[in-house]
Each structure stands twice: as structure tokens, then as C-alpha cells.
């Protein structure tokens, strides 16, 4: 049995398993008042985690709860701390309210950069409702099942020189260096990919988990969080218009299902 909740800023599909899949960079909409301050490049939402709702279609069938925003990360980044602190000190990153793209193209017209009041407004209007829904769903699932797996679903282009050299591994698992999930979970998931063959994988490499993974993953309290940053070259065309590749996706989907199933089994056994 499943139920759904919709709001102006997110959708939540409730499932029957102790599993919540959060896709915080799935949204593509930009409210008109914000769009009016932005450059044309912003309208392409280049840095969206494209098509992950489609790629994770199996999760709905297996009984996962699925939480996703309506708006693009250019409106506000739901996977950043509310104070905008850099999660990777010393490394370049985009902030709570990104002002440029991954390719350093400006998102705002001259004179329209968001001020502190606008940042606070967006935090209240867009960031807080998503996190309230996430917290409430985790609490409900934990109350029902005793333990819960939070799977943070992300994707990114295979080459983004701003953030990393060369080509990114295909599967990038983050458990905040083991602090956000059962011991060895990241390494166990990497081993699943290696046994499958055909893809590269790493645990707690360039991506160790964003704010959501680090903030809500508390294995001692029964909440286990893992982030998967999936290279987009594994399932889609990485250039505009960012088309879904049915042939590539058909190969990666069964592996994704095996990974989520493995993680859920290990959480239940923890």
C-alpha cells in the first residue's frame, strides 16, 4: 500500500519498506520571480540530476518512499547546510544559493545577486519544507520498522574539471567516511559493482555525502544514510538536451536495484 503527498515545493510517495530515497537535485522548475533575475543559461538547469526518478522507477515498485523537489537546485540547494558552510573545506563547490554553474557561467544578471534577506526567504520557502518532509518521513519509517535506510540519489557529469580531475568513477558512494551508515556499507556496495563488472566504483572518494547524508545518517539511532553520486555517462546523454539513453539505462537499472537491496539488507542486519 502506498500513499502520496504533494506540496508546491516537493512530492512524497510513501511506501511500505524501511527505505526513503531522496532525490534533492531532481527539480527543474524556477519560480517566475526568481527566473526574472537570472541569466538565460539558468533556464537550461544544466546541473540538474537528470532523469533519476525514471532510473529509480524500480524503487517505487519495490515499496520505497520517494521524496523529490519541484524546483531546481539553482533556486536553493537542498543538499547544503542552511548556513551555507562548505562541506569540502579547501575545495571548490557551489553554495546554498548557487551563483554560477558547474562550468562557472553566471546564473544572475548584473545587480541581481541574492542578498541575505532573499537567501533567508528561499530557505524558509523551499529548503525548510523539503527537510521537514524528510525528517518526518524518516521518523515515521523508523517508528514503524525500528530502522531505516536513507538513500541519497544523485548524478553528475563524468567530467567536471571544476571539482575533479579526469573522469569520475561511475559509482561514487558516500557514507561520511563510515559515520552515516552501518560499518563497511560503502565498501560493500563498491564490491557489488565490482562483481557485476563493467563499471568503476569508489567509496568515500571525491564525494563523501552531502549535508543530508551527514546530518541525518545516525546509525546508532537506527537511521543509516548513503549517498550515490552516479556518473551520468552511465545512463544518459551528458550534453543538452540531456536525453535519457534507454539502452544504457537498461544495463544500469538492475545494478541499482541490487545496490539498494544490498544496502537495505545490511541495515536490517545491523
Secondary structure by P-SEA (a helix, b strand, c coil): cbbbbbcccbbbbbbcccbbbbbccccccccaaaaaaccccccccccccccccccaaaaaaabbbbbbbcccccccccccccccccccccbbbbcccccccccccccccccccccaaaaaaaaaccaaaaaaaaaaaaaaaaaaccbbbbbbbbccccccccccccccccbbbbcccccccccaaaaaaaaaaaaaccccccccccccccccccccccccccbbbbbbbccccccccccccccccaaaaaaaaaaaaaaaaaaaaaaaac
